[in-house]
């Protein structure tokens, strides 16, 4: 599938569809993967500070993509996908917070723990709320910059 630029109109249309769709499918369509979205973004879109500021949402996306995964694999994914090297001291407290919020479940394994989404609907609600928040902020910035 050729990659295309995702526009604000695409996001708004997808939000409208997902709000009226009780199946809770991916708002931008099932053909898109996380890799498709990353390739459509400008290279500088996900700098270290942006990844850290949005780490909870990124972890929910990555864990949802894998269905079940462990901390070391998440660190590898973050490095490979976003070119960000996080320490375990940054990752694991965030995983514990998401577990405390009952968004993740933990499955003990020999010498490691496996993480999975605990409540898909709550995770989708969290990600949609975050998307709306970021979109509103982006529109505020765009409005200001256009007025200059």
N, C-alpha and C positions, 0 to 999 in steps of 0.2 A: 504494500500500500504506500503510495507516495505521501510524504509528509507535507502538511500544510500549516500555515500560520494560524494559530487560534486567536480570534479577535474577541473584543469585549462583547460584540453582538452574539457571537457563538456561545459565550458563557451565559449571557442573559437568557438566550433562547433555551439553552440546556437546563438552566435553573427553573424556568417556567415548566418545561417538560417534566423534570424530576419532581417538582412540587405536586404536579397533578397525577403522577405515576405512582401507584401504590406498590409496585414491584420493587422499588428502591434500586433499580439498575443504575449502572454508571451514567451520570448525567450527560456526558459527552459521547456516549455510544460505546458499545462493547468492542468495536474493532480497535480502539486505541489502547495501547499499553503504556506503562510508565516510561518506557524507552522512547516511544513515539513522542510523548509530550516533551521529554528532555531534549530530543533532537530538534524540536520546533522552537525551543527557547533560545534566545541569544546567549552566548557563552558566559557573559558576565552576570546573568540573571540570578544565579544561586551562589553568591560569594559566601565565605565562611560565616560571617555574622548573620546572614539571612538564614542559612541552614540552622545555625544554633538557635536563632529566634523562633524558628518554626519546627524545631526538632520533634516535638510531640506529634504533629500532624504528619511529618515525613516518616516517622517510625510507624505510625498507624497504616500509612499507605504501603510501606515496604513489607510489613508483617502481613497485611491483607493480600499482597501480591504473592507471597510465599505460602500462605495459609498457616504454616508453622515454621519458625526459625529460631535461631539462638543468637546471643549477643555478638559473638565474633563474626558471624555471617552478616549481621547488620552493620558492624563497623566496616567490613569489606565492601558492602553495597554502597555505603555512604562515600567511601573513598573512590570507588570505581565510577559511580553515577554522578557524583557532585564534586569530585576532586577535593574532598574535605577529609582531613585526618583528625578524628575525635579520639579522645582518651576514654578508656573504660569508666573513668571517674565522671565523665559527662554523660555517657550513654546509660549506665545502669541506674543511677538515681531517677532518670526520666522514665525508664521502663518500670521501675517500682511505683512511681507516681501514677502512671497509666494503669497499672495493676490495682492500686488503691482506689482509683476512680472506676474500677470494674469494667474498663474498656479492653483490658488484656487479661488472658488467663495464663498461668504458668504451669508447665508440666515438667516436673523434675526428671532428669535423665542421669545416667552415670556421668559424673564429673561436669555436668552442665545443666542448664535449664532451657526448656524450649518455650517460646512465646507464641500465642495465637490470639486472634481477636475473640473477645468474650461475648460481645453484643454487637453484631453487625449493624443493627439499626441505630444504636447509640453512636457508633463510630461514624456512620454516614451522616447523622445529624451534626456531629462535631465538625466533620470536614466541610459540610455545606455551610455551616455557620462561619467557619474560618474563611471559606472562599468568599462569602458575601462581605465579610469584614475587610478582607484584602482588596476586593473589587471596589468597595466604597472608598477606601483610602486612595486607591489608584485614581479613581475618578476625581477626588478632591485635588490631588496633585496635578492631574491633567488640566483641570479647570483653572487652577492657579497659573500654571505655566502657559496656557493659551491666552490668559489675560495679560501677560507681560509683553 
